[in-house]
């Protein structure tokens, strides 16, 4: 476990920061030419539309909007992404890296440098209501309605004049207002400090202190800010670990879960400030160890436990606990893997893996160095001896609920096939596809008035189809194995073909009840012998 180093004094700056101010029409050309850069340890853009509107309204009214902080140092050539705006920047020795002010600069660049598309949603100034809004640019304007001034034309005064000439029906007051909006934005002075230092830790210390106030960063953002690497270290931060893990086809892991796994691997508490307990020199090795542990965890979850995709995992606690286990025991015995699967499924079916602080601490405490099988036995003891009472209830399906995710695993265990081609479906691909409805409904509208329509009986692991096409695919399929792979009997197909949706749902629910019950029994193995391997019980006579 890392020892705290809070007694270490922070480094000092050799030179005082340079204080100056940029007008917005001076600042953004520096963004365009790649002089201003966003370092990889900055947080992702977090502002909502309302934040951006308030920001521009403050500029328009002359309110203070805070001080920017830049770090002057060299920068390589690369493609810069500022929100939706992409810039190809050359290498330069005098780049200004943003230490504080990412969201302000990104919002300015994305809003004022973006292209005005006729169907694109962008910020405008409503010349009638005299306020900033988000709206789609319109090619035509109703005669009785004043056009909205797009912010994408105000940075360049010539472009603003062209826009005014293109709208001759504007009155003198509206034309003057549009010119005033442009002038106020272009000439707004943004104060900043420019720091010159070769010590990266100085900037991280400043960043950490700045971001203790205002809208707080998430823990994983703090980690990436303080410990992420600007060098070519691999992996460089939590996002990089998560990205490399996602390449295994299990789906994206959240940065927060990766941080929890890293803290577990390091033996640090998950519910306390880690910034003093971790030292920068330890982080590269910790990231590599966490990546290795997560890879073994993903292999176990997919191959041993039967979770095809992270979306099907009902709780995130197993990711953290298994990461610690596989860090301590990278190549466990087959018996340990079997018992770990029982722990995982029993705990999930019994709703004992919710990830609450106390529960997480208890589970992590079970894993002890040089005691593989004892660790597994202690975990099993926390899993309970019976499933939750409602785990077999098929009503009120909602994929965000643990019960529904586990029931989807039962659906996946049937080896679902494409209703039209009969080809085996890639369950991982289904859950990786974009869209909110991962497990689409079979029947909708008036066909879904039966009470069972809100439950699992009306869900199917299959690419989403319009209701009419879904019904046609089911009723015209002659291949019985394909229907059975979705728990649809020939009798249920006949009921749907006859237009009896209620009977179809009732028959499918009955079939799914058996499927879910058998699958959960098989995975939990509640009555199996949980003793450790024989070799672990042999006591040496020495």
TORMI-351804 format. One record per residue (C-alpha): residue number from 1; y, z, x. Coordinates in steps of 0.05 Angstrom, whole numbers, plus 5000, padded with zeros to 4 digits. Each point is the difference from the previous one (the first is absolute). Layout:
residues N
  seq    py    pz    px
  NUM     Y     Z     X
...
***
This chain:
residues 542
  seq    py    pz    px
    1  5000  5000  5000
    2  5069  4983  5026
    3  5044  5059  5018
    4  5072  5004  4974
    5  5054  4978  5048
    6  5061  5023  4960
    7  5026  5036  5062
    8  5012  4934  5036
    9  5074  4983  5002
   10  5021  4932  4972
   11  5026  4950  5051
   12  5075  4988  5008
   13  5041  4936  4998
   14  5029  4978  5066
   15  5059  4967  4965
   16  5035  5017  4935
   17  4987  4950  4944
   18  5052  4946  4991
   19  5038  5008  4933
   20  5025  4938  4966
   21  5003  4964  4933
   22  4975  4932  4977
   23  5027  4962  4941
   24  4944  4975  4957
   25  5019  4928  5017
   26  4993  5019  5074
   27  4935  5039  4991
   28  4959  4949  4963
   29  5009  4942  5049
   30  4971  5047  5052
   31  4940  5009  4954
   32  4993  4924  4992
   33  5001  4988  5075
   34  4947  5054  5013
   35  5046  5049  5036
   36  4985  5055  4948
   37  4926  5018  4997
   38  4957  5048  4959
   39  4951  5039  5043
   40  4927  5005  4976
   41  5006  5076  4992
   42  5050  4992  4944
   43  4978  5016  4930
   44  4985  4945  4950
   45  5057  4981  4953
   46  5001  5054  4946
   47  5064  4986  4960
   48  4995  4982  4926
   49  5046  4951  4965
   50  5044  5058  4977
   51  5008  5023  5073
   52  5023  4931  5022
   53  5048  4994  4942
   54  5031  5068  5016
   55  5005  4979  5073
   56  5040  4937  4984
   57  5041  5036  4949
   58  5019  5051  5053
   59  5021  4944  5047
   60  5041  4967  4945
   61  5036  5065  4984
   62  5011  5018  5073
   63  4955  5061  5000
   64  4967  5023  5065
   65  4928  4977  5007
   66  4980  5038  5063
   67  4997  4984  5074
   68  4953  4950  5032
   69  4964  5018  5064
   70  4977  4946  5050
   71  4960  5003  5063
   72  5021  4947  5050
   73  4942  4972  5041
   74  4963  4935  5012
   75  4960  4966  4945
   76  4946  4946  5003
   77  5002  4935  4960
   78  4969  5008  4932
   79  5003  4989  4925
   80  5041  5054  4966
   81  4987  5021  4928
   82  5056  5034  4962
   83  4974  5007  4929
   84  4991  4928  4976
   85  5042  4972  5056
   86  4965  4972  5062
   87  5037  4984  5065
   88  4973  4968  5064
   89  5034  5039  5056
   90  5002  4982  5074
   91  4988  5050  5055
   92  5062  5037  5023
   93  5019  5057  5046
   94  5054  5031  4957
   95  4967  5008  4932
   96  5022  5056  4954
   97  4938  5035  4971
   98  5013  5037  4935
   99  4984  5074  5006
  100  5034  5020  4935
  101  5024  4951  4947
  102  4941  4954  4988
  103  5007  5000  4925
  104  5074  4987  5001
  105  4994  4942  5050
  106  4939  4971  4965
  107  5035  5003  4932
  108  5063  4967  5028
  109  4960  4945  5034
  110  4953  4986  4943
  111  5057  4999  4949
  112  5055  4964  5038
  113  4960  4953  5045
  114  4947  4981  4949
  115  4997  4931  4969
  116  5023  4991  4928
  117  4941  4972  4961
  118  5008  4979  4928
  119  4939  5039  4979
  120  5006  5057  5050
  121  5019  5071  4981
  122  5059  5024  5041
  123  5060  5046  4999
  124  5062  4977  4963
  125  5068  5028  4982
  126  5013  4998  4925
  127  5072  4975  4995
  128  5004  5025  4928
  129  4971  5069  5007
  130  5025  5007  5072
  131  4935  5027  5027
  132  4942  4979  5045
  133  4935  4979  4966
  134  4934  4966  5016
  135  4989  4935  4962
  136  4971  4931  5008
  137  5048  4946  5023
  138  5012  4951  4944
  139  5014  4926  5007
  140  5038  4998  4935
  141  5046  5052  4969
  142  5015  5008  4926
  143  5072  4982  4987
  144  5017  5066  4968
  145  4970  5040  5057
  146  5033  5011  5068
  147  4957  4980  5059
  148  4975  5055  5046
  149  5022  4997  5072
  150  4938  4994  5045
  151  5005  5045  5062
  152  4967  4945  5041
  153  5067  4962  5001
  154  5050  5055  5017
  155  4988  5008  5075
  156  5028  4931  5015
  157  5070  4992  4970
  158  4992  4924  4999
  159  4935  5006  4961
  160  5033  5048  4952
  161  5057  4950  4988
  162  4949  4945  4988
  163  4967  5044  4947
  164  5068  5011  4967
  165  5014  4925  4999
  166  4932  4990  4967
  167  5021  5047  4943
  168  5068  4973  4978
  169  4998  5036  4933
  170  5011  5067  5034
  171  5068  5029  4984
  172  5051  5022  5053
  173  4979  5073  4992
  174  4927  4985  5011
  175  5015  4955  5060
  176  5042  5054  5032
  177  4946  5052  4986
  178  4947  4956  5034
  179  5044  4990  5061
  180  5014  5075  5003
  181  4925  5017  4997
  182  4986  4952  5057
  183  5058  5027  5043
  184  4981  5073  4989
  185  4927  4987  5020
  186  5015  4956  5060
  187  5053  5046  5030
  188  4966  5066  4986
  189  4997  5040  5066
  190  4931  5031  5015
  191  5005  5055  5053
  192  4945  5003  5051
  193  4976  5033  5065
  194  4967  4959  5055
  195  4954  5040  5046
  196  4979  4974  5069
  197  4940  5034  5030
  198  4933  4981  5030
  199  4966  5062  4971
  200  4966  4981  4935
  201  4988  5074  4983
  202  5075  5012  4995
  203  5003  4950  4942
  204  4940  5029  4966
  205  5030  5069  5003
  206  5065  4974  4970
  207  4962  4962  4946
  208  4960  5061  4981
  209  5061  5044  4993
  210  5039  4949  4960
  211  4943  4991  4951
  212  4990  5074  4986
  213  5056  4994  4948
  214  5011  4952  4943
  215  4940  4965  4969
  216  4942  5028  5041
  217  4950  4956  5035
  218  4927  5004  4983
  219  4957  5034  5053
  220  4969  4935  5024
  221  5070  4970  5007
  222  5021  5059  5042
  223  4939  4990  5044
  224  5013  4926  5010
  225  5073  5015  5016
  226  4986  5055  5051
  227  4936  4975  5031
  228  4994  4925  4986
  229  5002  4957  5062
  230  5049  4945  5017
  231  4953  4978  5055
  232  4936  4960  4995
  233  4955  5061  4990
  234  4944  4985  4952
  235  5000  5027  4947
  236  5075  5015  5003
  237  5008  5043  4937
  238  4968  5020  4934
  239  5016  4934  4967
  240  4964  4963  5056
  241  4938  5045  4991
  242  5001  4987  4925
  243  5008  4925  5010
  244  4941  4997  5049
  245  4957  5041  4953
  246  5017  4954  4942
  247  4972  4942  5040
  248  4930  5029  4987
  249  5004  4977  4927
  250  5004  5068  4969
  251  5072  4992  4975
  252  5065  5031  5025
  253  5002  5073  5021
  254  5065  5037  4986
  255  5040  5021  5061
  256  5000  5071  4972
  257  4924  5002  5000
  258  4998  4973  5070
  259  5047  5056  5022
  260  4956  5052  4966
  261  4940  4971  5036
  262  5036  5004  5067
  263  5020  5072  4989
  264  4928  5017  4980
  265  4974  4965  5063
  266  5049  5040  5042
  267  4981  5065  4965
  268  5071  5011  4973
  269  5016  5028  4931
  270  5018  4947  4949
  271  5050  5043  4962
  272  5047  5019  5057
  273  5053  4966  5041
  274  4963  4961  5055
  275  5061  4978  5039
  276  4998  5058  5049
  277  4924  5003  5004
  278  4992  4928  5024
  279  5026  4976  5067
  280  5017  4927  5010
  281  4953  4993  5059
  282  4941  5019  4955
  283  5015  4952  4944
  284  4971  4934  5028
  285  4932  5032  5011
  286  5004  5034  4932
  287  5015  4933  4966
  288  4941  4967  5035
  289  4953  5058  4982
  290  5024  4998  4927
  291  4989  4925  4996
  292  4929  5008  5027
  293  4985  5056  4951
  294  5028  4961  4942
  295  4957  4940  5018
  296  4937  5043  4998
  297  5025  5031  4935
  298  5009  4932  4967
  299  4931  4977  5023
  300  4971  5063  4969
  301  5038  4993  4935
  302  4978  4928  4990
  303  4929  4999  5028
  304  4975  5071  4988
  305  5040  5023  4939
  306  5007  4935  4963
  307  5076  4996  4992
  308  5017  4927  5008
  309  5075  5009  5003
  310  5050  5056  5011
  311  5025  4990  4928
  312  4933  5025  4975
  313  5004  5065  5039
  314  5022  5053  4949
  315  5030  5047  5051
  316  5030  4993  5070
  317  4973  5067  5026
  318  4935  4967  5024
  319  5040  4952  5045
  320  5031  5059  5036
  321  4937  5044  5003
  322  4955  4943  5022
  323  5049  4980  5053
  324  4996  5069  5031
  325  4924  5000  4993
  326  4991  4932  5034
  327  5049  5019  5054
  328  4957  5061  5017
  329  4934  4964  4988
  330  5009  4924  5011
  331  4925  4985  4994
  332  4970  5051  4951
  333  4927  5004  4982
  334  4974  4959  4942
  335  4986  5065  4963
  336  5072  5021  5008
  337  5024  4934  4972
  338  4955  5008  4939
  339  5024  5071  4987
  340  5072  4980  5010
  341  4991  4948  4946
  342  4973  5053  4953
  343  5060  5045  5017
  344  5048  4943  4985
  345  4969  4980  4934
  346  4987  5070  4975
  347  5070  5021  5017
  348  5030  4939  4967
  349  4957  5006  4937
  350  5017  5074  4996
  351  5075  4988  5012
  352  4999  5045  5061
  353  5033  4952  5049
  354  5069  4998  4969
  355  5036  5011  5067
  356  5039  5063  4982
  357  5024  5037  5062
  358  4950  5057  4994
  359  4942  4952  4986
  360  5019  4955  5059
  361  5004  5060  5046
  362  4932  5026  4977
  363  4966  4933  5011
  364  5030  4989  5069
  365  4981  5070  5021
  366  4927  4982  4986
  367  5000  4951  5058
  368  4988  5036  5065
  369  4993  4973  5070
  370  4928  4991  5026
  371  4970  5018  4932
  372  4986  4935  4964
  373  4948  5022  4950
  374  5032  5068  4988
  375  5065  4963  4984
  376  4963  4956  4949
  377  4966  5061  4968
  378  5067  5035  4992
  379  5030  4939  4968
  380  4941  4994  4952
  381  5011  5072  4979
  382  5069  4982  4975
  383  4976  4941  4958
  384  4971  5041  4944
  385  4935  4992  4962
  386  5020  4962  4937
  387  5047  4944  4979
  388  5063  5010  4959
  389  4988  5003  4925
  390  5041  4938  4983
  391  4976  4955  5057
  392  4954  4961  4954
  393  5052  4990  4946
  394  5016  4926  4994
  395  5062  5006  4956
  396  5073  4994  5021
  397  4990  4957  5062
  398  5057  5002  5049
  399  4988  4974  5070
  400  5047  5052  5031
  401  4952  5056  4978
  402  4944  5023  5045
  403  4949  4996  4943
  404  5016  4927  4987
  405  4997  4981  5073
  406  4931  5032  5006
  407  4976  4963  4938
  408  5025  4935  5031
  409  4954  5015  5059
  410  4943  5000  4949
  411  5023  4932  4975
  412  5002  4974  5071
  413  4929  5026  5012
  414  4975  4948  4949
  415  5020  4944  5047
  416  5048  4965  4952
  417  4997  4924  4997
  418  5050  4947  4980
  419  4990  4988  4926
  420  5009  4924  5007
  421  4966  4984  5066
  422  4951  5057  5006
  423  5021  5011  5072
  424  5001  5071  5027
  425  5071  5027  4999
  426  5033  5031  5061
  427  5020  5068  4973
  428  5043  5014  5061
  429  5039  4935  4987
  430  5009  5020  4927
  431  5035  5064  5018
  432  5039  4968  5056
  433  5030  4946  4954
  434  5072  5009  4979
  435  5015  5026  4931
  436  5000  5067  4965
  437  4939  4991  4955
  438  4942  5008  5050
  439  4948  5008  4944
  440  5022  4954  4944
  441  4986  5009  4926
  442  4950  4956  4964
  443  5033  5002  4931
  444  5074  5005  4984
  445  5045  4999  4939
  446  4967  5004  4931
  447  4931  4995  5032
  448  5013  5066  5036
  449  5014  5044  4939
  450  4934  5038  5006
  451  5007  5069  5033
  452  4952  4979  5054
  453  5049  4946  5023
  454  5039  5051  5041
  455  4939  5020  5039
  456  4953  4973  5053
  457  4963  4958  4948
  458  5060  4953  4998
  459  5007  4993  5076
  460  4966  4951  5046
  461  4997  4990  5076
  462  5019  4927  4999
  463  5061  4957  5015
  464  5049  5006  4942
  465  4996  4946  4947
  466  5038  4989  4935
  467  4964  5034  4942
  468  4977  4934  4970
  469  4972  4977  5067
  470  4967  5066  5014
  471  4965  4999  4932
  472  4979  4928  5011
  473  4972  5016  5068
  474  4958  5057  4973
  475  4975  4966  4937
  476  4982  4934  5033
  477  4965  5030  5060
  478  4925  4988  4995
  479  4982  5035  5065
  480  4974  5069  4982
  481  5006  5029  5071
  482  5074  4982  5000
  483  5011  5036  4934
  484  4959  5059  5023
  485  5043  5005  5062
  486  5056  5021  4952
  487  4957  5044  4956
  488  5002  4949  4944
  489  4935  4991  4962
  490  4981  4937  4962
  491  5009  5040  4936
  492  5071  5018  5021
  493  5014  4927  5016
  494  4975  4980  4931
  495  5046  5051  4967
  496  5060  4973  5037
  497  4980  4929  4984
  498  4999  5020  4926
  499  5070  5030  5006
  500  4976  5072  4993
  501  5042  5032  5055
  502  4985  5071  4978
  503  4925  4990  5006
  504  5008  4966  5068
  505  5038  5060  5026
  506  4950  5049  4970
  507  4941  4965  5032
  508  5034  4994  5067
  509  5021  5073  4999
  510  4928  5021  4988
  511  4977  4957  5059
  512  5055  5027  5045
  513  4984  5071  4982
  514  4931  4990  5030
  515  5027  4962  5060
  516  5052  5053  5017
  517  4951  5058  4990
  518  4946  4969  5044
  519  5050  4980  5054
  520  5032  5069  5003
  521  4932  5034  5003
  522  4978  4954  5056
  523  5063  5011  5040
  524  5004  5075  4991
  525  4926  5015  5010
  526  5012  5068  4971
  527  4928  5024  5005
  528  4985  4973  5069
  529  4982  5042  5061
  530  5065  5011  5040
  531  4970  5034  5060
  532  5021  4975  5068
  533  4956  4959  5045
  534  4937  5032  5028
  535  5025  4992  5071
  536  5061  5043  4986
  537  4956  5056  4974
  538  4956  5004  5062
  539  5021  5062  5039
  540  4994  4994  5075
  541  4959  5055  5035
  542  5046  4999  5060
***
